[in-house]
């Protein structure tokens, strides 16, 4: 026999808190692979139609699902799905084995309760998730803004440092230029002074003519 998907719509099952719970689900069952399953299936299901086998399996599943719900409160059913599914597999699987069937898969599509507690928990969880997402988004935006501000500050610092280095370079270049000019002026002045001294030292000496007092003065005119 091929695996059979069985749709089960459990309604108004009483929880441990006496709150009515609705659990729609799909159970997939098949004849077990072991020899023991084959013997039980031959005893219980031989000669039955597919619909009759489905009906028997569905009745077993519904009864055991109610038994599981009765042992758990709403919070456990809604929030502790691992325990819920494990209990279903244990109780339902054990009873299906008695007719040679094994539970292949369980897919619970939705759970609701008469008090609306599960729906309220879902809305609360959704609201908390949305709020967390908004907070995370705000933090990311803040980080982004802080990063931009930090980058701007770093860029301004780098620009200021560049300008300062440029100013220092320009001032140093000006000082170097002045020093060079002063050095050239000093060299020129020294050369000019050397030239003047050299010229003075090597110029010919000119003697002034001194009147000869020993010679008589010649008078103008005739003899007296």
MOBELUR-V231858 format. One record per pair of residues at least 12 apart in sequence whose C-alpha atoms are under 6 Angstrom apart, sorted by the first residue. I is the first residue (numbers start at 1). J is the second residue. Records with the same first field share a line. If there is no record, write none. Layout:
BEGIN
I = J, J
END
This chain:
BEGIN
3 = 29, 30
4 = 28, 29
5 = 27, 28
6 = 26, 27, 28
7 = 26
8 = 24, 25, 26
9 = 24
10 = 22, 23, 24
13 = 66
14 = 70
15 = 69, 70, 72, 73
16 = 70, 71, 72, 73
17 = 73
20 = 113, 114
21 = 112, 113
22 = 111, 112, 113
23 = 111
25 = 107, 108, 109
26 = 106, 107
27 = 105, 106
28 = 104, 105
29 = 102, 103, 104
30 = 101, 102
31 = 100, 101
32 = 101, 102
37 = 100
40 = 99, 100
41 = 99, 100
44 = 99
61 = 92
64 = 92
END
